[in-house]
Amino acid sequence: MNKIKNKATKVNQGMKERPKQSILRRWSFANAAFFFVVILIVALASYRIVLSTVNNLNKQGMIKAMDHLVVPLEKSSEVLTTNDLEKYFTINSKLEANAEGHIIHTPPVISEMISARNMSFYVFGANRQLIFSTLDKDFPFHADTDGKPVLINFKQSKGFLLSKTIRSNQTGQVIGYTIVYYNLDPFTSLAEQIFYSFSIVAVVGFIVASFFGYWLARRFIHPLRKITSSMEKVAAHPDEKFEPVFIEKDDEIAQIAKFYNNMMERIDYYIEQQRGFVSDVSHELRTPLAVIDGYLKLLQRWGKEDPEVLEESLNISIDEISRMKKMLEEMLALTKLEHLPLEFLTKKCEPSKEIMTALSNFQLIHPEFEVNLENQLSSEVEIQMDPVHYAQALNILLDNAVKYSPDERKGIRITICEREDFIETSVSDKGIGISNEDQNLVFERFFRADKARNHEIGGTGLGLSILSNIVKQYQGTMKVESVLGEGSRFTFKIPKAQ
């Protein structure tokens, strides 16, 4: 017993301890981490998209600029030199008027193709010596790139380079080379600034999301804490009455609380039933055990020499033992009827058929009783009840009528009729009747109306309690009508079969 108490104490202490890994911290961290990762993914995606878009636009611009640069130079029939370049394109913008008098730019104009110092142009002679540049005078020579910009490193900077061989349209000879270079550093810096800005937002968002997630989790978990507090209270004080947990919002946690309340109320009910069972059995067994004990002591003193005392003691002891055995069997049957399995509750039966069978068996055992049957049902009507339980209910009422009917009034009447969605079965007798104050107690365990005749009548006082439980399990109702000294009428209603 001490080991059990110690174990229960340890369990209670363990339940009082708060979890080391709080769901609040885990939720807030997960929420913040999710926000942080999403922002980083957006930042990385933005970084890649910006670079990809700028690169594509720059490549297209370089190809167009190369065309504007090469087409005039291909008109030359001689190898390109610095002095010849101004014949084929202008370095600075010049204004001219067309036939209609509108001002136009003379193409191609190199200064107009230089975009914010990012794009630079280089012309090499046939000997691969630099003869013209818009930016770096020491830009190295690069071979023809076949019309596709390539990524290179130049002076710790990255950029796209497009190189093309210039051939004379007249002679077909190589007269020079031209290169277009686009510096990507400004756009790379811009993309990096965007990425860093997003990173800062991600860090700040992580901190804000942590606090917000913690606050939000506390609101969500508050109803769960009410349930856990109730569980801790039940574990610490199992003998106290259970107080249901009420959750205001109708959500999943409220459903959990509802199931928890139903479970605890059912447990309380079972505990009360167990206590009642133990109390009733101990109370009812006290008298027969005392009788048996008294007669056994009587046998021990005088029964060995007195045959009459021996026979009387043995007979009474056997009767009391039989009574205890019957009572225990009925108590166990009553306990089983508290909650019937679904397989019983879904069965159907025909009351007319079951009544005829029960009536035939009753008349065989009690031929001295006059039984009248008033059946107002058609044979096809069914009720939602297991046939065995319907027969048991009917036999309990018939047996009860037999016990409480005097010798001069041995008459029983059975009535079965239809009442809306129910089938009503009644058993009337001409017995001793039940007083008004006792009519509300007849369905309780071990109650018997005529206390003066308990020993003479016999029984355990459990029959009507068993009947009441059977009817309740099938969603039916039970009532009694009685006049003291004239008889009683017990009626139970069971729903029709669906």
C-alpha positions as a printed Julia matrix, in Angstrom:
498×3 Matrix{Float64}:
   0.0     0.0      0.0
   2.86    2.38     0.85
   4.47    1.62    -2.52
   1.25    2.54    -4.3
   0.95    5.81    -2.36
   4.56    6.7     -3.07
   4.06    5.96    -6.76
   0.93    8.12    -6.85
   2.8    10.93    -5.11
   5.59   10.79    -7.69
   3.05   10.87   -10.5
   1.34   13.92    -9.02
   4.67   15.68    -8.54
   5.6    14.91   -12.15
   2.33   16.34   -13.37
   2.89   19.58   -11.43
   6.23   20.18   -13.1
   6.08   22.47   -16.11
   7.48   21.03   -19.36
  11.08   21.96   -20.08
  10.32   22.58   -23.74
   7.38   24.94   -23.61
   5.11   24.93   -26.62
   4.99   28.73   -26.29
   8.72   29.06   -26.96
   8.64   26.43   -29.69
   5.7    28.11   -31.4
   7.2    31.61   -31.23
  10.58   30.37   -32.47
   8.99   28.38   -35.31
   6.85   31.37   -36.29
   9.85   33.72   -36.27
  12.08   31.23   -38.08
   9.45   30.77   -40.76
   9.18   34.54   -41.25
  12.98   34.85   -41.33
  13.38   32.1    -43.92
  10.6    33.51   -46.11
  12.19   36.97   -46.1
  15.6    35.49   -46.93
  14.11   33.5    -49.8
  12.39   36.64   -51.09
  15.65   38.58   -50.76
  17.65   35.92   -52.59
  15.0    35.63   -55.29
  14.88   39.42   -55.7
  18.67   39.52   -55.9
  18.74   36.86   -58.6
  15.82   38.4    -60.52
  17.38   41.87   -60.51
  20.73   40.55   -61.72
  19.16   38.33   -64.35
  16.91   41.11   -65.68
  19.7    43.69   -65.76
  22.08   41.24   -67.4
  19.6    40.4    -70.14
  18.88   44.07   -70.81
  22.59   44.9    -70.81
  23.38   42.12   -73.26
  20.69   43.33   -75.63
  21.95   46.91   -75.33
  25.54   45.82   -76.0
  24.54   43.96   -79.17
  22.65   47.01   -80.48
  25.57   49.31   -79.59
  28.0    46.97   -81.36
  25.87   47.08   -84.52
  25.8    50.89   -84.45
  29.57   50.93   -83.99
  30.63   48.3    -86.56
  28.37   49.06   -89.53
  30.0    52.47   -90.36
  33.52   51.12   -89.86
  32.97   48.28   -92.32
  32.73   50.89   -95.12
  36.47   51.53   -94.87
  38.69   49.84   -97.48
  41.88   50.35   -95.5
  43.18   49.31   -92.13
  41.64   51.49   -89.43
  43.74   54.21   -87.81
  43.01   56.88   -85.28
  42.83   59.57   -87.94
  40.27   57.64   -89.99
  37.72   57.09   -87.23
  36.06   60.52   -87.46
  35.24   59.8    -91.1
  32.84   57.01   -90.07
  31.31   58.15   -86.79
  31.13   61.23   -84.59
  32.41   61.26   -81.04
  30.11   64.09   -79.9
  26.59   65.0    -80.92
  26.07   67.25   -83.93
  22.79   68.83   -84.87
  21.54   68.92   -88.45
  18.23   69.83   -90.1
  16.39   67.53   -92.45
  14.35   68.5    -95.5
  11.35   69.47   -93.4
  13.5    71.64   -91.12
  13.37   69.33   -88.07
  16.52   68.98   -85.93
  18.02   65.45   -85.93
  21.11   63.73   -84.46
  23.72   62.54   -86.88
  24.23   58.8    -86.28
  26.17   57.13   -84.96
  27.06   59.23   -81.92
  29.34   57.45   -79.41
  28.52   59.79   -76.53
  24.85   58.91   -76.79
  25.56   55.18   -76.43
  27.53   55.57   -73.2
  25.05   54.93   -70.38
  26.04   56.42   -67.01
  29.71   55.44   -67.51
  28.75   51.76   -67.46
  29.32   51.05   -71.13
  32.66   51.71   -72.8
  33.84   51.24   -76.43
  37.23   50.19   -77.78
  38.59   49.99   -81.35
  41.75   48.07   -82.2
  43.69   48.2    -85.43
  44.52   45.18   -87.56
  47.7    44.8    -85.49
  45.55   44.52   -82.36
  46.8    47.83   -80.97
  44.28   50.09   -79.26
  43.49   53.11   -81.44
  40.34   54.41   -79.71
  38.71   54.08   -76.28
  35.99   55.92   -74.39
  37.27   55.03   -70.91
  40.32   52.89   -70.06
  43.36   53.43   -72.3
  44.95   50.16   -71.23
  41.97   47.92   -71.92
  43.37   44.56   -73.11
  42.57   43.0    -76.46
  40.04   40.14   -76.6
  39.3    37.79   -79.45
  35.98   37.68   -81.28
  33.17   36.41   -78.98
  30.93   35.26   -81.87
  28.29   37.86   -81.16
  27.67   36.73   -77.56
  28.57   38.84   -74.51
  30.83   37.0    -72.04
  31.45   37.69   -68.35
  35.02   38.82   -67.5
  36.96   40.33   -64.61
  38.69   43.65   -65.3
  40.48   45.67   -62.62
  38.64   43.92   -59.73
  35.34   44.54   -61.46
  32.97   42.27   -63.3
  31.33   43.05   -66.58
  30.12   41.79   -69.92
  32.44   41.96   -72.94
  31.37   41.75   -76.58
  34.16   41.59   -79.2
  33.82   41.52   -82.99
  36.21   41.41   -85.94
  35.74   44.26   -88.46
  36.01   43.32   -92.15
  35.91   45.74   -95.01
  32.81   45.51   -97.16
  34.91   46.33  -100.21
  37.98   44.09   -99.77
  36.78   41.53   -97.26
  40.05   41.96   -95.35
  40.32   42.36   -91.57
  40.73   46.07   -90.95
  40.36   46.12   -87.14
  38.55   44.94   -84.04
  35.94   46.52   -81.78
  34.96   45.77   -78.19
  31.97   46.85   -76.1
  32.39   46.47   -72.33
  29.6    46.89   -69.78
  30.58   47.32   -66.12
  28.16   45.44   -63.8
  29.47   46.81   -60.49
  26.77   49.5    -60.04
  23.98   46.97   -60.64
  25.68   44.35   -58.49
  25.96   46.91   -55.7
  22.3    47.78   -56.13
  21.29   44.1    -55.97
  23.48   43.59   -52.9
  21.91   46.6    -51.21
  18.49   45.12   -51.89
  19.63   41.78   -50.46
  21.14   43.43   -47.38
  18.0    45.5    -46.87
  15.89   42.38   -47.0
  18.29   40.69   -44.58
  17.92   43.53   -42.1
  14.14   43.32   -42.51
  14.4    39.57   -41.92
  16.37   40.02   -38.68
  14.02   42.72   -37.4
  11.05   40.61   -38.52
  12.5    37.6    -36.7
  12.6    39.57   -33.45
   9.14   41.07   -33.94
   7.68   37.72   -35.03
   9.19   36.05   -31.94
   7.36   38.41   -29.58
   4.2    38.4    -31.67
   4.27   34.61   -31.98
   4.75   34.27   -28.23
   1.83   36.6    -27.56
  -0.35   34.82   -30.12
   0.6    31.39   -28.78
  -0.3    32.47   -25.26
  -3.76   33.41   -26.47
  -4.15   30.08   -28.26
  -2.76   28.01   -25.39
  -4.73   29.75   -22.63
  -7.73   27.41   -23.12
  -5.37   24.42   -23.08
  -3.93   25.65   -19.8
  -7.42   25.66   -18.35
  -7.74   22.0    -19.32
  -4.3    21.07   -17.94
  -5.04   22.97   -14.71
  -8.23   20.99   -14.36
  -6.3    17.76   -14.94
  -3.72   18.73   -12.31
  -6.49   19.49    -9.85
  -8.16   16.13   -10.5
  -4.81   14.34   -10.13
  -4.01   16.16    -6.88
  -7.51   15.89    -5.38
  -9.3    12.94    -7.0
 -11.97   12.85    -4.28
 -13.23   16.37    -4.98
 -16.17   16.98    -7.26
 -15.18   17.59   -10.87
 -15.77   21.11   -12.2
 -16.3    21.25   -15.98
 -13.98   23.35   -18.14
 -15.76   25.99   -20.21
 -14.17   27.42   -23.38
 -15.84   30.5    -24.82
 -14.78   30.08   -28.46
 -16.29   27.27   -30.5
 -13.1    25.8    -31.98
 -11.04   22.59   -31.84
  -9.87   23.3    -28.28
 -13.47   23.78   -27.23
 -14.2    20.36   -28.73
 -11.34   18.89   -26.69
 -12.74   20.52   -23.56
 -16.18   19.13   -24.37
 -14.83   15.6    -24.78
 -12.76   16.01   -21.6
 -15.83   17.18   -19.63
 -17.9    14.27   -20.94
 -15.13   11.81   -20.11
 -14.66   13.17   -16.58
 -18.4    13.27   -15.92
 -18.64    9.68   -17.07
 -15.71    8.74   -14.82
 -17.42   10.51   -11.92
 -20.55    8.6    -12.72
 -18.67    5.3    -12.75
 -16.98    6.16    -9.46
 -20.33    6.99    -7.89
 -21.75    3.77    -9.27
 -18.82    1.84    -7.85
 -19.22    3.47    -4.46
 -22.95    2.78    -4.53
 -22.3    -0.79    -5.59
 -19.85   -1.38    -2.75
 -22.09    0.38    -0.25
 -25.22   -1.49    -1.33
 -23.52   -4.87    -1.42
 -21.88   -4.39     1.95
 -25.19   -3.27     3.41
 -27.21   -6.11     1.93
 -24.63   -8.79     2.74
 -24.37   -7.76     6.38
 -27.68   -9.35     7.4
 -27.32  -12.75     5.68
 -23.71  -13.03     6.82
 -24.78  -12.27    10.37
 -27.51  -14.93    10.13
 -25.07  -17.51     8.76
 -22.51  -16.59    11.41
 -25.12  -16.96    14.16
 -26.31  -20.37    13.0
 -22.77  -21.64    12.5
 -21.97  -20.67    16.08
 -25.19  -22.36    17.14
 -24.07  -25.48    15.33
 -20.71  -25.31    17.01
 -22.29  -25.25    20.47
 -25.35  -27.52    20.27
 -25.8   -28.63    16.67
 -23.58  -31.66    16.94
 -25.85  -33.35    19.51
 -29.25  -31.86    18.4
 -30.4   -33.02    14.93
 -33.19  -30.42    14.78
 -30.78  -27.54    15.41
 -28.41  -29.02    12.84
 -31.05  -29.31    10.14
 -32.53  -25.87    10.81
 -29.12  -24.18    10.79
 -28.07  -25.87     7.58
 -31.33  -25.05     5.77
 -31.31  -21.4      6.8
 -27.6   -21.05     5.94
 -28.18  -22.58     2.5
 -31.14  -20.23     1.9
 -29.08  -17.19     2.88
 -26.17  -18.26     0.69
 -28.56  -18.77    -2.26
 -30.01  -15.33    -1.62
 -26.53  -13.75    -1.55
 -25.58  -15.59    -4.73
 -28.69  -14.37    -6.53
 -28.18  -10.82    -5.3
 -24.57  -10.73    -6.51
 -25.58  -12.09    -9.91
 -28.25   -9.42   -10.26
 -25.84   -6.72    -9.11
 -23.35   -7.77   -11.78
 -26.12   -7.85   -14.36
 -27.18   -4.35   -13.3
 -23.58   -3.11   -13.66
 -23.36   -4.53   -17.18
 -26.58   -2.75   -18.12
 -25.17    0.69   -17.27
 -23.76    1.01   -20.81
 -24.8    -1.51   -23.41
 -22.6    -2.17   -26.47
 -23.75   -0.74   -29.79
 -24.54   -4.19   -31.14
 -27.44   -4.47   -28.66
 -28.76   -0.94   -29.22
 -29.12   -1.45   -32.97
 -31.18   -4.64   -32.75
 -34.95   -4.79   -33.37
 -37.75   -7.02   -32.16
 -41.51   -7.61   -32.57
 -43.23   -6.97   -29.21
 -46.28   -9.06   -30.13
 -44.13  -12.12   -30.78
 -42.05  -11.72   -27.61
 -45.14  -11.19   -25.44
 -46.73  -14.42   -26.65
 -43.54  -16.36   -25.86
 -43.18  -14.77   -22.4
 -46.88  -15.31   -21.64
 -46.69  -18.99   -22.62
 -43.69  -19.55   -20.33
 -45.34  -17.65   -17.47
 -48.55  -19.66   -17.56
 -46.54  -22.87   -17.55
 -44.79  -21.84   -14.31
 -47.74  -20.04   -12.67
 -50.92  -21.76   -13.81
 -52.83  -20.37   -10.82
 -52.65  -16.81   -12.25
 -55.25  -15.45   -14.62
 -53.51  -13.38   -17.33
 -55.38  -11.15   -19.8
 -53.6    -9.79   -22.87
 -54.78   -6.7    -24.74
 -52.68   -6.38   -27.89
 -53.51   -3.33   -30.02
 -50.58   -3.76   -32.4
 -50.22   -5.35   -35.78
 -47.69   -8.18   -35.92
 -45.37   -6.21   -38.23
 -44.62   -3.39   -35.73
 -41.03   -3.4    -34.46
 -39.23   -1.53   -31.7
 -35.56   -0.52   -31.39
 -34.64   -3.07   -28.72
 -32.87   -6.38   -28.37
 -35.47   -9.21   -28.1
 -33.67  -10.7    -25.07
 -33.86   -7.4    -23.16
 -37.53   -6.89   -24.05
 -38.33  -10.38   -22.75
 -36.24   -9.68   -19.63
 -38.13   -6.44   -18.96
 -41.47   -8.2    -19.35
 -40.44  -11.09   -17.09
 -39.28   -8.67   -14.37
 -42.71   -7.04   -14.29
 -44.51  -10.39   -14.31
 -42.27  -11.72   -11.53
 -42.85   -8.55    -9.52
 -46.64   -8.94    -9.95
 -46.43  -12.53    -8.69
 -44.46  -11.55    -5.56
 -46.84   -8.82    -4.47
 -50.2   -10.41    -5.38
 -52.12  -11.93    -2.43
 -53.55  -15.42    -2.72
 -57.12  -14.18    -3.18
 -56.27  -11.81    -6.07
 -54.11  -13.6     -8.64
 -54.9   -11.57   -11.74
 -52.53   -9.88   -14.21
 -53.3    -7.75   -17.24
 -50.82   -7.03   -20.07
 -51.51   -4.15   -22.45
 -49.47   -3.18   -25.48
 -50.36   -0.24   -27.72
 -48.92    2.43   -29.97
 -48.23    5.98   -28.74
 -46.91    8.21   -31.59
 -43.26    7.14   -32.11
 -43.25    4.72   -29.17
 -44.65    1.32   -28.3
 -46.09    1.19   -24.78
 -46.13   -1.99   -22.71
 -48.01   -2.16   -19.39
 -48.33   -4.88   -16.73
 -51.09   -4.44   -14.13
 -51.66   -6.54   -11.01
 -54.16   -6.72    -8.12
 -51.48   -6.79    -5.49
 -50.82   -4.89    -2.28
 -50.03   -1.63    -4.11
 -47.44    1.04    -3.41
 -47.85    4.17    -1.31
 -47.41    7.6     -2.95
 -44.16    8.32    -1.1
 -42.69    4.96    -2.17
 -43.58    5.26    -5.86
 -40.61    7.56    -6.48
 -38.25    5.03    -4.87
 -39.29    1.73    -6.41
 -36.62    1.9     -9.18
 -33.75    2.35    -6.73
 -31.48   -0.53    -5.79
 -32.62   -2.86    -2.99
 -35.84   -0.94    -2.43
 -38.92   -3.0     -1.55
 -42.25   -1.37    -0.83
 -43.61   -3.8      1.76
 -40.75   -3.85     4.25
 -42.72   -6.01     6.69
 -42.97   -8.83     4.13
 -39.4    -8.66     2.79
 -38.31  -11.98     4.2
 -41.57  -13.66     3.28
 -41.61  -12.34    -0.3
 -37.91  -12.83    -0.93
 -36.03  -11.29    -3.79
 -33.21   -8.77    -3.73
 -34.96   -5.52    -4.58
 -32.94   -5.17    -7.8
 -35.48   -6.24   -10.42
 -37.1    -2.85   -11.06
 -33.69   -1.15   -10.96
 -32.49   -3.52   -13.67
 -35.66   -2.83   -15.67
 -35.18    0.93   -15.37
 -31.6     0.68   -16.65
 -32.64   -1.47   -19.61
 -35.32    1.02   -20.66
 -32.97    4.01   -20.32
 -30.35    2.34   -22.51
 -32.88    2.15   -25.35
 -33.97    5.8    -24.97
 -37.26    4.78   -23.39
 -39.24    5.93   -20.35
 -40.62    4.15   -17.29
 -43.47    5.02   -14.93
 -45.58    3.44   -12.17
 -49.21    4.0    -11.13
 -50.48    2.4     -7.95
 -53.22    2.5     -5.33
 -52.31    1.1     -1.94
 -54.23   -2.12    -1.28
 -55.63   -2.36    -4.82
 -52.72   -2.99    -7.16
 -50.07   -1.42    -9.4
 -49.52   -0.68   -13.07
 -45.97   -0.53   -14.49
 -45.51    0.96   -17.98
 -42.43    1.31   -20.17
 -42.21    2.93   -23.61
 -39.61    2.04   -26.27
 -39.08    3.94   -29.56
 -40.24    2.33   -32.79
 -37.64    0.86   -35.08
 -36.29    3.25   -37.72
